Amino acid sequence: MNKLRYFLITFFIVGCFAMASAQEKPNIVFILADDFGYHDLSHTGSEIYQTPNIDNIAEEGISFTNAYVNYPRCVPSRYAFMTGLYPVNEDKGNLRVNVPEKENFVEIFNKSGYNTSYVGKWHLGELPSNDGDGNDPKGFGFKHSYAAGGAGGIDTRFFPFNTKSKENKKDPVPNIEEDGKDGDYVSDMLTNASMNFIRENAEKKQPFMAVLAYYAVHTPLEAKPEDKKRNKKEIAAYDYGDTPEYIKEGEGRRKMRQDDPDYAGMVENVDENVGRLLDLLEELDIDENTIVVFTSDHGGLSNDGNKRERHLATTNNPLRAGKGHLYEGGVRVPLFIKWDDKIEEREDDKSIVMAMDLFPTLIDLATNQKVPGIDGKSFKPVIEGKESWENRTVFWNSRKARPHSTGDIKASAVRSGDYKLMYFPEKKKKELYNLKKDISEENDISSQEPQKTKELMDKLKDWKKEQLVEDNLRRRWQKAD
């Protein structure tokens, strides 16, 4: 009897210790907006869009001024987020082809005792399978998934959501029609799904890593009536001065005003939902032990092309261009990371960080593990103030040009320190900018600084060779003067 009592007491103590250890691990809430531009926040300078909740993440954590995505379009950008790789060989986003288990970020969290969730826009690789072993979130390792499949967008933000996709036999967004009802708005439903997941795990004292990927603020531009009405009135009262509505750029036009009431309402609805998440973390008393990240997959839709004058959503001004382009408006994004009492409240206006760095950083922060064999790297030392990455060199290569719809042409780019080189292989044209002095990329200084231009062009060529781009493209680069 004494031995049995001893065994039960020991088992109880060990179990409690294990539970306490699990509770010590930080939770993670990773919020990824779609097509959300750098200046679509009041924190980063918008005078039209009111975003107090997202601003709160920036102001109570670390805000990175020089944060970039790896590509100015959805699929390659999201591929870089999920793999930590430059998306030059991304095989249409097929994660399972290129990601060994030891480099699978989700599996690293799973094996570290986390429950993992992906809610919202996925849009990677082959279509989801019926048995959970495809290229959908569950096939990639997430234990919970909601409204995530092959769809790159949604037909309408209001119930029943998928009417056109069904008519055209395209991928509908899963789950939401079955769960929705008249009047439901999709961003609210995605937030509800993530909140339910968080609540269930908090009650079990289970550490979690939850990704919430909104379909907003991608087209279609549809705000709730009350949000549209409010913003329409505010925009009508705003003085844009002599700022033109559009200027000619690339193969089409660039929008220069934030003046769409639907888009403004969508931005503010995302912010309202972020506020709901933050309130829930506080209500559950887990806010101090939860890392919260907010970022976007690329810049806002500000440019059209040579096929037609499409309806444009926003402007990234003073950044040049937007979605589809390798200029700053297409690749520079908001990035805020908050962890109460663990991350100092500050703005980092020096370090150059990339989307491919984010998951390696979160893994390092949460589990003290490093991920080998990838291009991205943990910027935990930057967050801790031990390092500054202002002299880092990073690269882009855009082969998915859409001159007809967003006005961009094939291009590559390199940023090294303050300097950024743009190269357009079809035109054999180089442009050089000093971003510290010229954030708007208005003054091409390639002819004034030929040595710096050659230095960065050589770096770009070397990177292309390392990244195993097709031979014909490599030959083109080698011939570039």
Secondary structure, 3 states (H helix, E strand, C coil): CHHHHHHHHHHHHHHHHHHHHHHHCCEEEEEEECCCCCCCCCCCCCCCCCCHHHHHHHHCCEEECCEECCCCCHHHHHHHHHHCCCHHHCHHHCHHHHCCHHHCHHHHHHHCCCEEEEEECCCCCCCCCCCCCCCCHHHHCCCEEECCCCCCCCCCCECCCCHHHHHCCCCCCCCHHHHCCCCCEHHHHHHHHHHHHHHHHHHCCCCEEEEEECCCCCCCCCCCHHHHHHHHHHHHHCCCCCCCCEEEECCEEEECCCCCHHHHHHHHHHHHHHHHHHHHHHHCCCHHHEEEEEEECCCCCCECCCCCCCCCCCCCCCCCCCCCCCCHHHHECCEEEECCCCCCCEEECCCCEEHHHHHHHHHHHHHCCCCCCCCCCCCHHHHCCCCCCCCCEEEEEECCCCCCCCCCCCEEEEEECCEEEEEECCCCEEEEEECCCCCCCCCCCCCCCHHHHHHHHHHHHHHHHHCCCCHHHHHHHHHCC
